Amino acid sequence: MILGIRTAGGTEPLTVGDGFYESVGAPRVGDILDEETVDLIYLEHQRREAMKIALRLLAFADNSERSLTEKLRRKGIPREIAEETVREVVRLGYLDEMRALAVLVRAVANGKLHGPLRVRAELTAKGYPQAKISRAISALCESGEVDFEENFRLLLEKKTDGHPSPEEIQKYKVKYGYKSC
């Protein structure tokens, strides 16, 4: 439902849900609202806008909770509402960091043939928490979906003539993050 709130600069259209509209007394055209009701309407409008933006962002790509909060803040959403919105999309299952991490770990480890150090660095840069990254890597290693030893063997095969020197092996270990798993 769209409410037109008259201000000094004209009428401002604010979107609220039907239930919320009823909870504030179902105001009609020409009703004079107290300041507290107007503030509640603005707050509800901001929440709805934040959710629309969050869902639009999630439709394009998975995000970490931190990066989604930051994107909402850059769109002008107050911190408290941005954090509340992120908690709600997590609760609804629209944002699942562990699911997203599993996809990203497989893509970076198996697709790009990067080692665990490089995988951690890339995902940390995307805003994912270290503890969740470690859990995702461990789970994928245990299930056999990611095999860093095999990936390193494939990397050496791809980058060398099949007979890498010890110097080349060390170079690729460092460059691609294969120090440990």
DRENDO-1510 file (C-alpha; in Angstrom, 1 decimal, always signed):
<recs>
REC; n; res; u; v; w
REC; 1; MET; +0.0; +0.0; +0.0 .
REC; 2; ILE; +1.3; +3.5; -0.8 .
REC; 3; LEU; +0.6; +6.3; +1.6 .
REC; 4; GLY; +1.1; +9.9; +0.5 .
REC; 5; ILE; +2.6; +11.8; +3.4 .
REC; 6; ARG; +2.3; +15.6; +2.9 .
REC; 7; THR; +5.5; +17.5; +3.8 .
REC; 8; ALA; +6.7; +21.0; +3.4 .
REC; 9; GLY; +8.2; +20.0; +0.0 .
REC; 10; GLY; +5.1; +18.3; -1.3 .
REC; 11; THR; +3.6; +14.8; -1.0 .
REC; 12; GLU; +6.0; +11.9; -0.4 .
REC; 13; PRO; +4.8; +8.4; -1.4 .
REC; 14; LEU; +5.8; +5.8; +1.2 .
REC; 15; THR; +5.1; +2.0; +0.8 .
REC; 16; VAL; +3.9; +0.0; +3.7 .
REC; 17; GLY; +2.3; -3.4; +4.1 .
REC; 18; ASP; -1.5; -3.9; +4.6 .
REC; 19; GLY; -1.0; -5.2; +8.1 .
REC; 20; PHE; +1.2; -2.3; +9.1 .
REC; 21; TYR; -1.4; +0.1; +7.6 .
REC; 22; GLU; -4.1; -1.4; +9.7 .
REC; 23; SER; -1.9; -1.3; +12.8 .
REC; 24; VAL; -1.5; +2.5; +12.5 .
REC; 25; GLY; -5.2; +3.1; +12.3 .
REC; 26; ALA; -5.7; +2.9; +8.5 .
REC; 27; PRO; -5.4; +6.6; +7.9 .
REC; 28; ARG; -7.4; +8.2; +5.1 .
REC; 29; VAL; -6.8; +11.1; +2.8 .
REC; 30; GLY; -6.8; +14.3; +4.9 .
REC; 31; ASP; -6.1; +12.6; +8.2 .
REC; 32; ILE; -3.7; +14.4; +10.4 .
REC; 33; LEU; -1.1; +12.0; +11.8 .
REC; 34; ASP; +0.9; +12.5; +15.0 .
REC; 35; GLU; +4.7; +12.7; +14.7 .
REC; 36; GLU; +5.2; +9.2; +16.2 .
REC; 37; THR; +2.9; +7.6; +13.6 .
REC; 38; VAL; +4.7; +9.4; +10.8 .
REC; 39; ASP; +8.0; +8.2; +12.1 .
REC; 40; LEU; +6.7; +4.6; +12.2 .
REC; 41; ILE; +5.5; +4.9; +8.6 .
REC; 42; TYR; +8.9; +6.2; +7.5 .
REC; 43; LEU; +10.6; +3.4; +9.4 .
REC; 44; GLU; +8.4; +0.7; +7.8 .
REC; 45; HIS; +9.0; +2.3; +4.4 .
REC; 46; GLN; +12.8; +2.1; +4.9 .
REC; 47; ARG; +12.5; -1.6; +6.0 .
REC; 48; ARG; +10.6; -2.4; +2.9 .
REC; 49; GLU; +13.0; -0.5; +0.6 .
REC; 50; ALA; +15.9; -2.3; +2.3 .
REC; 51; MET; +14.3; -5.7; +1.7 .
REC; 52; LYS; +13.7; -4.8; -2.0 .
REC; 53; ILE; +17.3; -3.8; -2.5 .
REC; 54; ALA; +18.6; -6.8; -0.7 .
REC; 55; LEU; +16.5; -9.2; -2.7 .
REC; 56; ARG; +17.6; -7.4; -5.9 .
REC; 57; LEU; +21.3; -7.8; -5.0 .
REC; 58; LEU; +20.8; -11.4; -4.0 .
REC; 59; ALA; +19.1; -12.2; -7.3 .
REC; 60; PHE; +22.4; -11.3; -9.1 .
REC; 61; ALA; +24.9; -13.1; -6.8 .
REC; 62; ASP; +25.4; -14.6; -3.4 .
REC; 63; ASN; +26.9; -12.2; -0.9 .
REC; 64; SER; +28.4; -12.5; +2.5 .
REC; 65; GLU; +26.3; -11.0; +5.4 .
REC; 66; ARG; +29.0; -8.3; +5.8 .
REC; 67; SER; +29.1; -7.4; +2.1 .
REC; 68; LEU; +25.3; -7.3; +1.8 .
REC; 69; THR; +25.1; -5.0; +4.9 .
REC; 70; GLU; +27.8; -2.7; +3.3 .
REC; 71; LYS; +25.9; -2.6; +0.0 .
REC; 72; LEU; +22.7; -1.7; +1.7 .
REC; 73; ARG; +24.5; +1.1; +3.7 .
REC; 74; ARG; +26.0; +2.4; +0.4 .
REC; 75; LYS; +22.4; +2.6; -0.9 .
REC; 76; GLY; +21.5; +4.9; +2.0 .
REC; 77; ILE; +19.9; +2.4; +4.4 .
REC; 78; PRO; +20.6; +3.2; +8.0 .
REC; 79; ARG; +22.9; +0.6; +9.7 .
REC; 80; GLU; +20.3; -0.8; +12.1 .
REC; 81; ILE; +17.8; -1.4; +9.3 .
REC; 82; ALA; +20.5; -2.9; +7.0 .
REC; 83; GLU; +21.6; -5.3; +9.7 .
REC; 84; GLU; +18.0; -6.2; +10.5 .
REC; 85; THR; +17.3; -6.8; +6.8 .
REC; 86; VAL; +20.3; -9.1; +6.5 .
REC; 87; ARG; +19.2; -11.1; +9.6 .
REC; 88; GLU; +15.8; -11.5; +7.9 .
REC; 89; VAL; +17.1; -12.7; +4.6 .
REC; 90; VAL; +19.3; -15.2; +6.4 .
REC; 91; ARG; +16.2; -16.3; +8.5 .
REC; 92; LEU; +14.2; -16.7; +5.3 .
REC; 93; GLY; +17.0; -18.8; +3.7 .
REC; 94; TYR; +17.7; -16.3; +0.9 .
REC; 95; LEU; +21.3; -15.8; +2.1 .
REC; 96; ASP; +23.2; -18.9; +3.3 .
REC; 97; GLU; +26.9; -18.1; +3.7 .
REC; 98; MET; +27.9; -21.8; +4.1 .
REC; 99; ARG; +26.1; -22.7; +0.9 .
REC; 100; ALA; +27.7; -19.8; -1.0 .
REC; 101; LEU; +31.1; -20.6; +0.5 .
REC; 102; ALA; +30.9; -24.2; -0.7 .
REC; 103; VAL; +30.2; -23.0; -4.3 .
REC; 104; LEU; +33.0; -20.5; -4.1 .
REC; 105; VAL; +35.5; -22.9; -2.6 .
REC; 106; ARG; +34.8; -25.5; -5.3 .
REC; 107; ALA; +35.1; -22.8; -8.0 .
REC; 108; VAL; +38.4; -21.3; -6.8 .
REC; 109; ALA; +40.0; -24.6; -5.7 .
REC; 110; ASN; +38.8; -26.9; -8.5 .
REC; 111; GLY; +38.2; -24.3; -11.2 .
REC; 112; LYS; +41.2; -22.0; -10.8 .
REC; 113; LEU; +43.4; -24.7; -9.1 .
REC; 114; HIS; +44.2; -22.4; -6.3 .
REC; 115; GLY; +45.5; -23.8; -3.0 .
REC; 116; PRO; +44.0; -23.4; +0.5 .
REC; 117; LEU; +45.9; -20.2; +1.3 .
REC; 118; ARG; +44.8; -18.5; -1.9 .
REC; 119; VAL; +41.2; -19.7; -1.5 .
REC; 120; ARG; +41.1; -18.3; +2.1 .
REC; 121; ALA; +42.6; -15.0; +0.9 .
REC; 122; GLU; +40.1; -14.6; -2.0 .
REC; 123; LEU; +37.0; -15.4; +0.2 .
REC; 124; THR; +38.2; -13.2; +3.1 .
REC; 125; ALA; +38.4; -10.4; +0.6 .
REC; 126; LYS; +34.8; -11.0; -0.3 .
REC; 127; GLY; +33.8; -10.5; +3.3 .
REC; 128; TYR; +33.3; -14.1; +4.5 .
REC; 129; PRO; +34.4; -14.8; +8.1 .
REC; 130; GLN; +37.6; -16.9; +8.5 .
REC; 131; ALA; +35.9; -19.5; +10.7 .
REC; 132; LYS; +33.2; -20.2; +8.1 .
REC; 133; ILE; +35.8; -20.4; +5.3 .
REC; 134; SER; +37.8; -22.9; +7.3 .
REC; 135; ARG; +34.7; -25.0; +8.0 .
REC; 136; ALA; +33.7; -25.0; +4.3 .
REC; 137; ILE; +37.2; -26.0; +3.2 .
REC; 138; SER; +37.4; -28.8; +5.7 .
REC; 139; ALA; +34.0; -30.1; +4.9 .
REC; 140; LEU; +34.8; -30.1; +1.1 .
REC; 141; CYS; +38.2; -31.8; +1.7 .
REC; 142; GLU; +36.6; -34.5; +3.9 .
REC; 143; SER; +33.8; -35.2; +1.4 .
REC; 144; GLY; +36.4; -35.4; -1.4 .
REC; 145; GLU; +34.8; -32.6; -3.4 .
REC; 146; VAL; +38.1; -30.7; -3.1 .
REC; 147; ASP; +41.5; -32.5; -3.3 .
REC; 148; PHE; +44.3; -29.9; -3.0 .
REC; 149; GLU; +47.0; -32.6; -3.7 .
REC; 150; GLU; +45.3; -33.6; -6.9 .
REC; 151; ASN; +44.6; -30.0; -7.9 .
REC; 152; PHE; +48.3; -29.2; -7.4 .
REC; 153; ARG; +49.3; -32.1; -9.5 .
REC; 154; LEU; +46.9; -30.9; -12.2 .
REC; 155; LEU; +48.3; -27.3; -11.9 .
REC; 156; LEU; +51.9; -28.6; -12.4 .
REC; 157; GLU; +50.8; -30.7; -15.3 .
REC; 158; LYS; +49.1; -27.6; -16.9 .
REC; 159; LYS; +51.9; -25.1; -16.2 .
REC; 160; THR; +54.9; -27.3; -16.9 .
REC; 161; ASP; +56.1; -29.9; -19.4 .
REC; 162; GLY; +55.1; -32.7; -16.9 .
REC; 163; HIS; +58.6; -32.8; -15.3 .
REC; 164; PRO; +58.8; -29.7; -13.1 .
REC; 165; SER; +62.0; -28.8; -11.4 .
REC; 166; PRO; +62.1; -28.3; -7.7 .
REC; 167; GLU; +62.3; -24.6; -8.2 .
REC; 168; GLU; +59.2; -24.6; -10.4 .
REC; 169; ILE; +57.3; -26.7; -7.8 .
REC; 170; GLN; +58.2; -24.2; -5.1 .
REC; 171; LYS; +57.3; -21.3; -7.3 .
REC; 172; TYR; +53.8; -22.7; -8.0 .
REC; 173; LYS; +53.3; -23.7; -4.4 .
REC; 174; VAL; +53.9; -20.1; -3.3 .
REC; 175; LYS; +52.1; -18.4; -6.2 .
REC; 176; TYR; +48.9; -20.5; -6.0 .
REC; 177; GLY; +48.8; -20.8; -2.2 .
REC; 178; TYR; +49.7; -24.5; -1.6 .
REC; 179; LYS; +51.6; -24.1; +1.6 .
REC; 180; SER; +49.1; -26.2; +3.6 .
REC; 181; CYS; +45.6; -27.7; +3.7 .
</recs>
